[in-house]
Every structure is written in structure tokens, then in C-alpha cells.
Amino acid sequence: MIIERITDNSITISLSKDIDLFGIQRLIDYARYLEAISQSKAKQSEIDKLADEVNEDWWERNKSRFI
């Protein structure tokens, strides 16, 4: 594994081709999450409320597929 800081705001990570792609995708998703929230001013309570609303809406639209 090679990790390089390319510029003040960019990092490159090179990995072996034999590494598990599912694990890498999870790592990339987490890195995107960290990047997305890095400038957020939202409070955790606001995020939790939004997540609850999204989950409730999704369940209402999809519960017939599961029940």
C-alpha cells in the first residue's frame, strides 16, 4: 500500500489488486461520508430526525414488498 499527499487537499492511496473489493468499497463510502460532513453545521439531533423521516417514508412506500 502506498499513501501519498498529492496537494494540500488531495491524497492518493494505491492498493494491491488482490484486495477485497467489497471492503474497499466500504472504506471509500466511509471516506465520502467523512468528506461530506466535514463542513456540515448540522446537529446530530437534526441528522437523526431527518434519518427517521427518510426511513419512515421508505417503509411506507415499500412495506407491501415485505408483508
A tleap script that builds the chain and sets N, CA, C and O, in Angstrom:
source leaprc.protein.ff14SB
mol = sequence {
  NMET ILE ILE GLU ARG ILE THR ASP ASN SER
  ILE THR ILE SER LEU SER LYS ASP ILE ASP
  LEU PHE GLY ILE GLN ARG LEU ILE ASP TYR
  ALA ARG TYR LEU GLU ALA ILE SER GLN SER
  LYS ALA LYS GLN SER GLU ILE ASP LYS LEU
  ALA ASP GLU VAL ASN GLU ASP TRP TRP GLU
  ARG ASN LYS SER ARG PHE CILE
}
set mol.1.N position { 0.847 -1.169 0.000 }
set mol.1.CA position { 0.000 0.000 0.000 }
set mol.1.C position { 0.893 1.233 0.000 }
set mol.1.O position { 1.887 1.313 0.721 }
set mol.2.N position { 0.504 2.186 -0.832 }
set mol.2.CA position { 1.238 3.448 -0.919 }
set mol.2.C position { 0.247 4.586 -0.692 }
set mol.2.O position { -0.793 4.654 -1.347 }
set mol.3.N position { 0.578 5.476 0.238 }
set mol.3.CA position { -0.260 6.642 0.519 }
set mol.3.C position { 0.576 7.880 0.256 }
set mol.3.O position { 1.660 8.044 0.814 }
set mol.4.N position { 0.052 8.761 -0.613 }
set mol.4.CA position { 0.777 9.973 -0.981 }
set mol.4.C position { -0.121 11.186 -0.846 }
set mol.4.O position { -1.290 11.137 -1.229 }
set mol.5.N position { 0.405 12.268 -0.309 }
set mol.5.CA position { -0.306 13.546 -0.328 }
set mol.5.C position { 0.124 14.238 -1.608 }
set mol.5.O position { 1.282 14.633 -1.746 }
set mol.6.N position { -0.806 14.386 -2.549 }
set mol.6.CA position { -0.509 14.969 -3.854 }
set mol.6.C position { -0.478 16.494 -3.771 }
set mol.6.O position { 0.441 17.131 -4.284 }
set mol.7.N position { -1.468 17.062 -3.134 }
set mol.7.CA position { -1.529 18.507 -2.917 }
set mol.7.C position { -1.970 18.731 -1.471 }
set mol.7.O position { -2.115 17.776 -0.709 }
set mol.8.N position { -2.180 19.973 -1.101 }
set mol.8.CA position { -2.644 20.260 0.256 }
set mol.8.C position { -4.037 19.700 0.526 }
set mol.8.O position { -4.417 19.527 1.684 }
set mol.9.N position { -4.802 19.413 -0.527 }
set mol.9.CA position { -6.161 18.914 -0.320 }
set mol.9.C position { -6.443 17.607 -1.050 }
set mol.9.O position { -7.601 17.301 -1.334 }
set mol.10.N position { -5.418 16.838 -1.357 }
set mol.10.CA position { -5.614 15.593 -2.091 }
set mol.10.C position { -4.640 14.515 -1.614 }
set mol.10.O position { -3.451 14.774 -1.430 }
set mol.11.N position { -5.165 13.298 -1.415 }
set mol.11.CA position { -4.357 12.153 -1.004 }
set mol.11.C position { -4.646 11.007 -1.973 }
set mol.11.O position { -5.799 10.766 -2.330 }
set mol.12.N position { -3.599 10.308 -2.395 }
set mol.12.CA position { -3.748 9.148 -3.267 }
set mol.12.C position { -3.343 7.898 -2.496 }
set mol.12.O position { -2.300 7.871 -1.842 }
set mol.13.N position { -4.187 6.852 -2.581 }
set mol.13.CA position { -3.894 5.571 -1.940 }
set mol.13.C position { -3.850 4.508 -3.036 }
set mol.13.O position { -4.821 4.329 -3.771 }
set mol.14.N position { -2.730 3.807 -3.142 }
set mol.14.CA position { -2.587 2.721 -4.122 }
set mol.14.C position { -2.576 1.399 -3.370 }
set mol.14.O position { -1.844 1.238 -2.394 }
set mol.15.N position { -3.396 0.448 -3.829 }
set mol.15.CA position { -3.539 -0.838 -3.164 }
set mol.15.C position { -3.243 -1.980 -4.128 }
set mol.15.O position { -3.309 -1.813 -5.346 }
set mol.16.N position { -2.922 -3.122 -3.580 }
set mol.16.CA position { -2.709 -4.328 -4.366 }
set mol.16.C position { -4.003 -4.730 -5.072 }
set mol.16.O position { -5.090 -4.521 -4.532 }
set mol.17.N position { -3.902 -5.288 -6.238 }
set mol.17.CA position { -5.088 -5.727 -6.989 }
set mol.17.C position { -5.772 -6.914 -6.329 }
set mol.17.O position { -6.902 -7.246 -6.689 }
set mol.18.N position { -5.120 -7.555 -5.380 }
set mol.18.CA position { -5.678 -8.736 -4.729 }
set mol.18.C position { -6.575 -8.414 -3.529 }
set mol.18.O position { -7.111 -9.326 -2.898 }
set mol.19.N position { -6.737 -7.161 -3.219 }
set mol.19.CA position { -7.516 -6.771 -2.043 }
set mol.19.C position { -9.010 -6.951 -2.305 }
set mol.19.O position { -9.472 -6.822 -3.439 }
set mol.20.N position { -9.752 -7.246 -1.249 }
set mol.20.CA position { -11.200 -7.471 -1.328 }
set mol.20.C position { -11.925 -6.192 -1.756 }
set mol.20.O position { -11.836 -5.174 -1.071 }
set mol.21.N position { -12.632 -6.238 -2.871 }
set mol.21.CA position { -13.301 -5.047 -3.398 }
set mol.21.C position { -14.455 -4.589 -2.524 }
set mol.21.O position { -14.709 -3.388 -2.426 }
set mol.22.N position { -15.154 -5.511 -1.892 }
set mol.22.CA position { -16.257 -5.126 -1.010 }
set mol.22.C position { -15.734 -4.273 0.151 }
set mol.22.O position { -16.319 -3.244 0.488 }
set mol.23.N position { -14.642 -4.708 0.748 }
set mol.23.CA position { -14.050 -3.949 1.841 }
set mol.23.C position { -13.570 -2.584 1.392 }
set mol.23.O position { -13.738 -1.596 2.107 }
set mol.24.N position { -12.978 -2.524 0.219 }
set mol.24.CA position { -12.508 -1.246 -0.325 }
set mol.24.C position { -13.691 -0.314 -0.576 }
set mol.24.O position { -13.607 0.881 -0.292 }
set mol.25.N position { -14.794 -0.850 -1.105 }
set mol.25.CA position { -15.969 -0.021 -1.361 }
set mol.25.C position { -16.495 0.550 -0.054 }
set mol.25.O position { -16.892 1.714 -0.013 }
set mol.26.N position { -16.508 -0.231 1.004 }
set mol.26.CA position { -16.954 0.264 2.304 }
set mol.26.C position { -16.030 1.368 2.811 }
set mol.26.O position { -16.487 2.360 3.377 }
set mol.27.N position { -14.746 1.188 2.605 }
set mol.27.CA position { -13.771 2.210 3.000 }
set mol.27.C position { -13.989 3.508 2.211 }
set mol.27.O position { -13.944 4.598 2.781 }
set mol.28.N position { -14.222 3.387 0.919 }
set mol.28.CA position { -14.474 4.556 0.070 }
set mol.28.C position { -15.765 5.250 0.490 }
set mol.28.O position { -15.818 6.477 0.562 }
set mol.29.N position { -16.802 4.470 0.766 }
set mol.29.CA position { -18.066 5.052 1.220 }
set mol.29.C position { -17.871 5.834 2.517 }
set mol.29.O position { -18.423 6.922 2.681 }
set mol.30.N position { -17.090 5.282 3.429 }
set mol.30.CA position { -16.831 5.965 4.694 }
set mol.30.C position { -16.034 7.255 4.467 }
set mol.30.O position { -16.311 8.281 5.088 }
set mol.31.N position { -15.048 7.194 3.576 }
set mol.31.CA position { -14.257 8.390 3.260 }
set mol.31.C position { -15.150 9.466 2.639 }
set mol.31.O position { -14.999 10.648 2.949 }
set mol.32.N position { -16.070 9.070 1.772 }
set mol.32.CA position { -17.008 10.037 1.176 }
set mol.32.C position { -17.898 10.656 2.241 }
set mol.32.O position { -18.181 11.854 2.217 }
set mol.33.N position { -18.334 9.821 3.173 }
set mol.33.CA position { -19.148 10.310 4.288 }
set mol.33.C position { -18.377 11.352 5.096 }
set mol.33.O position { -18.905 12.422 5.399 }
set mol.34.N position { -17.131 11.039 5.443 }
set mol.34.CA position { -16.314 11.988 6.208 }
set mol.34.C position { -16.119 13.292 5.451 }
set mol.34.O position { -16.168 14.374 6.034 }
set mol.35.N position { -15.897 13.177 4.145 }
set mol.35.CA position { -15.723 14.367 3.323 }
set mol.35.C position { -17.013 15.184 3.274 }
set mol.35.O position { -16.980 16.412 3.348 }
set mol.36.N position { -18.140 14.499 3.150 }
set mol.36.CA position { -19.424 15.188 3.047 }
set mol.36.C position { -19.779 15.940 4.327 }
set mol.36.O position { -20.351 17.029 4.270 }
set mol.37.N position { -19.444 15.370 5.469 }
set mol.37.CA position { -19.830 16.016 6.727 }
set mol.37.C position { -18.773 16.967 7.268 }
set mol.37.O position { -19.003 17.642 8.271 }
set mol.38.N position { -17.637 17.025 6.625 }
set mol.38.CA position { -16.540 17.825 7.168 }
set mol.38.C position { -16.890 19.301 7.323 }
set mol.38.O position { -16.368 19.957 8.224 }
set mol.39.N position { -17.738 19.829 6.490 }
set mol.39.CA position { -18.117 21.245 6.559 }
set mol.39.C position { -19.541 21.444 7.073 }
set mol.39.O position { -20.059 22.561 7.067 }
set mol.40.N position { -20.165 20.360 7.514 }
set mol.40.CA position { -21.557 20.429 7.958 }
set mol.40.C position { -21.696 21.186 9.275 }
set mol.40.O position { -20.862 21.076 10.173 }
set mol.41.N position { -22.765 21.948 9.357 }
set mol.41.CA position { -23.089 22.648 10.591 }
set mol.41.C position { -24.317 22.033 11.245 }
set mol.41.O position { -24.834 22.560 12.230 }
set mol.42.N position { -24.781 20.915 10.693 }
set mol.42.CA position { -25.964 20.240 11.231 }
set mol.42.C position { -25.653 19.617 12.582 }
set mol.42.O position { -24.540 19.155 12.832 }
set mol.43.N position { -26.646 19.615 13.435 }
set mol.43.CA position { -26.519 18.987 14.743 }
set mol.43.C position { -26.921 17.519 14.612 }
set mol.43.O position { -27.725 17.170 13.747 }
set mol.44.N position { -26.369 16.667 15.458 }
set mol.44.CA position { -26.680 15.248 15.398 }
set mol.44.C position { -28.176 15.001 15.560 }
set mol.44.O position { -28.723 14.107 14.915 }
set mol.45.N position { -28.838 15.767 16.398 }
set mol.45.CA position { -30.284 15.599 16.591 }
set mol.45.C position { -31.053 15.893 15.298 }
set mol.45.O position { -32.054 15.235 15.013 }
set mol.46.N position { -30.595 16.869 14.522 }
set mol.46.CA position { -31.231 17.182 13.239 }
set mol.46.C position { -31.004 16.055 12.235 }
set mol.46.O position { -31.903 15.703 11.471 }
set mol.47.N position { -29.815 15.502 12.244 }
set mol.47.CA position { -29.492 14.397 11.343 }
set mol.47.C position { -30.330 13.179 11.701 }
set mol.47.O position { -30.865 12.509 10.818 }
set mol.48.N position { -30.446 12.889 12.996 }
set mol.48.CA position { -31.246 11.748 13.444 }
set mol.48.C position { -32.706 11.906 13.039 }
set mol.48.O position { -33.342 10.946 12.605 }
set mol.49.N position { -33.236 13.119 13.182 }
set mol.49.CA position { -34.632 13.378 12.812 }
set mol.49.C position { -34.836 13.166 11.309 }
set mol.49.O position { -35.814 12.543 10.898 }
set mol.50.N position { -33.924 13.678 10.500 }
set mol.50.CA position { -34.018 13.503 9.049 }
set mol.50.C position { -33.938 12.025 8.676 }
set mol.50.O position { -34.696 11.559 7.826 }
set mol.51.N position { -33.031 11.292 9.303 }
set mol.51.CA position { -32.895 9.861 9.026 }
set mol.51.C position { -34.184 9.124 9.374 }
set mol.51.O position { -34.613 8.245 8.626 }
set mol.52.N position { -34.808 9.473 10.506 }
set mol.52.CA position { -36.075 8.851 10.893 }
set mol.52.C position { -37.158 9.134 9.861 }
set mol.52.O position { -37.923 8.237 9.507 }
set mol.53.N position { -37.233 10.370 9.376 }
set mol.53.CA position { -38.227 10.739 8.373 }
set mol.53.C position { -38.018 9.958 7.078 }
set mol.53.O position { -38.976 9.469 6.480 }
set mol.54.N position { -36.778 9.846 6.655 }
set mol.54.CA position { -36.471 9.106 5.424 }
set mol.54.C position { -36.837 7.637 5.590 }
set mol.54.O position { -37.430 7.041 4.691 }
set mol.55.N position { -36.490 7.051 6.726 }
set mol.55.CA position { -36.801 5.639 6.965 }
set mol.55.C position { -38.297 5.394 7.015 }
set mol.55.O position { -38.776 4.405 6.461 }
set mol.56.N position { -39.054 6.282 7.674 }
set mol.56.CA position { -40.500 6.141 7.738 }
set mol.56.C position { -41.115 6.228 6.348 }
set mol.56.O position { -41.997 5.438 6.011 }
set mol.57.N position { -40.659 7.180 5.541 }
set mol.57.CA position { -41.161 7.338 4.176 }
set mol.57.C position { -40.842 6.105 3.338 }
set mol.57.O position { -41.694 5.612 2.597 }
set mol.58.N position { -39.607 5.607 3.458 }
set mol.58.CA position { -39.212 4.420 2.695 }
set mol.58.C position { -40.090 3.239 3.088 }
set mol.58.O position { -40.554 2.497 2.223 }
set mol.59.N position { -40.321 3.057 4.392 }
set mol.59.CA position { -41.109 1.925 4.853 }
set mol.59.C position { -42.540 2.017 4.325 }
set mol.59.O position { -43.105 1.010 3.899 }
set mol.60.N position { -43.120 3.187 4.347 }
set mol.60.CA position { -44.482 3.351 3.845 }
set mol.60.C position { -44.584 2.968 2.364 }
set mol.60.O position { -45.570 2.366 1.937 }
set mol.61.N position { -43.564 3.320 1.594 }
set mol.61.CA position { -43.571 3.014 0.166 }
set mol.61.C position { -43.240 1.554 -0.133 }
set mol.61.O position { -43.597 1.059 -1.202 }
set mol.62.N position { -42.577 0.859 0.769 }
set mol.62.CA position { -42.064 -0.472 0.465 }
set mol.62.C position { -42.579 -1.597 1.353 }
set mol.62.O position { -42.245 -2.758 1.116 }
set mol.63.N position { -43.381 -1.290 2.368 }
set mol.63.CA position { -43.780 -2.344 3.297 }
set mol.63.C position { -44.594 -3.453 2.618 }
set mol.63.O position { -44.556 -4.602 3.059 }
set mol.64.N position { -45.316 -3.125 1.571 }
set mol.64.CA position { -46.085 -4.169 0.868 }
set mol.64.C position { -45.183 -5.249 0.260 }
set mol.64.O position { -45.628 -6.375 0.039 }
set mol.65.N position { -43.942 -4.914 -0.007 }
set mol.65.CA position { -42.999 -5.891 -0.551 }
set mol.65.C position { -42.536 -6.875 0.504 }
set mol.65.O position { -42.038 -7.948 0.165 }
set mol.66.N position { -42.690 -6.533 1.789 }
set mol.66.CA position { -42.167 -7.361 2.870 }
set mol.66.C position { -43.260 -8.011 3.712 }
set mol.66.O position { -43.009 -9.004 4.395 }
set mol.67.N position { -44.465 -7.458 3.668 }
set mol.67.CA position { -45.566 -8.004 4.496 }
set mol.67.C position { -46.545 -8.733 3.622 }
set mol.67.O position { -47.539 -9.264 4.118 }
savepdb mol mol.pdb
quit
